């Protein structure tokens, strides 16, 4: 995994500038991010890291605790769950303009319910929970509607979560609005 950069300062600025514009255009036209204004998308990209991953790179591992959401600017990412019998079950493949890992923004006490692996070289916008909280204060109306996790995902994850989770039905109602792009993460 490499943060977007070049071989020298000038090249680094050009590469990052091109990657930023590419990421913005993908986000502007993404159906799954359509509730975000251009100003919200610009702020999100400006405060996040852009990271390149090679093909077959593990981005998140099932069972680990997370504090980051990943938005795909280019490439494909497979989300898969390892079952108790050791078999792996492909849940979904995410493409440019989609995101994964957002569940941790609301429930950091619950481990990741799936692993995420790049299927091809990918460019990801990586936003951590603190950045999300700052942006949510500035753009509350739009951010709240995009990254909320639907009830069905909450219930599925809650049933697999450890008993030490502080998750309650009250929280489930709070985050039960359906988003356009639910994901496991």
C-alpha positions as a printed Julia matrix, in Angstrom:
185×3 Matrix{Float64}:
   0.0     0.0     0.0
   1.36    3.4    -0.95
   0.07    6.84   -0.21
  -0.32    8.58   -3.57
   2.99   10.2    -4.48
   5.66   10.46   -7.18
   9.46   10.23   -7.37
  10.17   13.91   -6.67
   8.27   16.85   -5.18
   7.03   18.2    -8.53
   6.0    14.75   -9.79
   4.44   13.99   -6.42
   2.24   17.1    -6.66
   1.23   16.21  -10.24
   0.4    12.59   -9.35
  -1.53   13.61   -6.25
  -3.34   16.36   -8.18
  -4.38   13.94  -10.91
  -5.47   11.35   -8.34
  -7.47   13.98   -6.44
  -9.31   15.1    -9.58
  -9.96   11.47  -10.56
 -11.32   10.72   -7.08
 -13.53   13.82   -7.06
 -15.04   12.99  -10.47
 -15.79    9.42   -9.36
 -17.43   10.66   -6.15
 -19.4    13.42   -7.92
 -20.96   10.88  -10.29
 -21.4     8.02   -7.81
 -25.0     7.0    -7.19
 -24.01    5.83   -3.72
 -22.58    9.21   -2.78
 -25.28   11.23   -4.56
 -26.59   12.8    -1.34
 -23.26   14.56   -0.81
 -22.81   18.04   -2.24
 -19.68   18.84   -4.24
 -18.48   20.9    -1.26
 -18.93   17.91    1.07
 -17.09   15.6    -1.35
 -14.25   18.1    -1.75
 -13.92   18.42    2.04
 -14.02   14.63    2.47
 -11.27   14.06   -0.07
  -9.16   16.97    1.21
  -9.08   15.64    4.78
  -8.66   11.97    3.85
  -5.68   10.0     2.64
  -5.54    8.56   -0.85
  -3.81    5.2    -0.89
  -2.87    2.9    -3.77
  -3.11   -0.84   -3.14
  -1.75   -3.52   -5.47
  -3.93   -6.43   -6.61
  -4.63   -9.06   -3.92
  -3.8    -6.7    -1.04
  -5.73   -7.24    2.19
  -7.2    -3.92    3.27
  -9.16   -5.07    6.29
  -9.12   -8.42    8.03
 -12.24  -10.07    9.4
 -12.18   -9.95   13.2
 -10.03   -6.84   13.6
 -11.43   -3.63   15.02
 -11.59   -0.7    12.65
 -11.8     3.06   12.66
 -11.66    3.73    8.91
 -14.09    3.75    6.01
 -12.78    3.17    2.48
 -14.18    4.81   -0.66
 -13.04    3.31   -3.96
 -11.76    5.89   -6.43
 -10.45    3.25   -8.86
 -10.29   -0.54   -8.88
 -12.32   -3.35   -7.32
 -12.46   -4.74   -3.8
 -13.96   -8.11   -2.81
 -15.62   -8.46    0.6
 -15.59  -12.01    1.9
 -16.39  -13.75    5.15
 -14.53  -16.73    6.49
 -16.97  -19.26    7.93
 -16.44  -21.41   11.01
 -15.65  -24.44    8.85
 -12.77  -22.49    7.26
 -14.46  -21.88    3.92
 -14.58  -18.37    2.52
 -17.83  -16.86    1.22
 -17.73  -13.93   -1.23
 -20.31  -11.39   -0.06
 -19.96   -8.67   -2.7
 -17.5    -6.9    -4.97
 -17.32   -3.12   -4.65
 -16.2    -0.86   -7.53
 -15.28    2.8    -8.07
 -17.76    5.13   -6.39
 -18.73    2.59   -3.73
 -17.5     2.24   -0.18
 -17.03   -0.32    2.58
 -16.06   -0.44    6.24
 -18.57    2.24    7.28
 -20.04    0.13   10.09
 -17.05    1.02   12.29
 -18.04    4.69   12.19
 -20.96    3.83   14.46
 -19.89    0.62   16.22
 -16.12    0.55   16.8
 -16.64   -2.01   19.6
 -17.69   -4.7    17.12
 -15.0    -6.45   15.08
 -15.06   -6.35   11.29
 -17.46   -8.96    9.94
 -15.64   -9.5     6.64
 -12.25   -9.16    5.01
 -11.63   -6.78    2.1
  -9.11   -7.7    -0.62
  -8.32   -5.8    -3.81
  -9.12   -7.7    -6.99
  -6.94   -5.36   -9.07
  -4.69   -2.37   -8.37
  -6.92    0.12   -6.57
  -6.94    3.73   -5.41
  -8.86    4.24   -2.17
  -9.91    7.3    -0.22
  -9.31    6.4     3.42
 -11.27    8.36    6.01
 -10.96    7.61    9.72
 -13.62    8.06   12.37
 -12.26   11.4    13.63
 -12.28   12.88   10.13
 -15.8    11.57    9.61
 -16.99   13.17   12.86
 -15.53   16.55   11.86
 -17.15   16.37    8.43
 -20.44   15.21    9.91
 -20.54   18.36   12.04
 -19.99   20.55    8.98
 -22.23   18.62    6.57
 -24.55   16.8     8.96
 -27.6    16.65    6.71
 -25.78   14.93    3.87
 -23.19   12.8     5.68
 -25.76   11.33    8.05
 -27.82    9.97    5.15
 -24.92    8.47    3.21
 -22.99    6.48    5.79
 -25.76    5.2     8.09
 -25.92    1.41    8.33
 -29.3    -0.22    7.66
 -31.04   -2.25   10.36
 -30.55   -5.58    8.55
 -26.77   -5.11    8.65
 -26.93   -4.03   12.3
 -28.9    -7.15   13.22
 -26.64   -9.48   11.21
 -23.49   -7.99   12.75
 -24.98   -7.86   16.22
 -25.82  -11.57   16.06
 -22.17  -12.33   15.21
 -20.65   -9.79   17.6
 -19.14  -10.7    20.92
 -21.18  -10.3    24.09
 -18.91   -7.48   25.27
 -20.51   -5.15   22.72
 -22.4    -2.21   24.13
 -24.79   -2.3    21.17
 -28.44   -1.91   22.19
 -31.81   -1.83   20.4
 -31.89    1.92   21.06
 -28.79    2.31   18.87
 -30.31    0.06   16.23
 -33.31    2.39   15.84
 -31.01    5.41   15.72
 -29.09    3.99   12.74
 -31.91    2.18   10.99
 -32.38    4.49    8.0
 -31.6     2.65    4.8
 -28.71    3.86    2.69
 -28.4     3.28   -1.02
 -25.3     1.13   -0.57
 -25.28   -1.08    2.52
 -22.08   -3.03    3.0
 -20.57   -5.39    5.47
 -17.44   -4.11    7.05
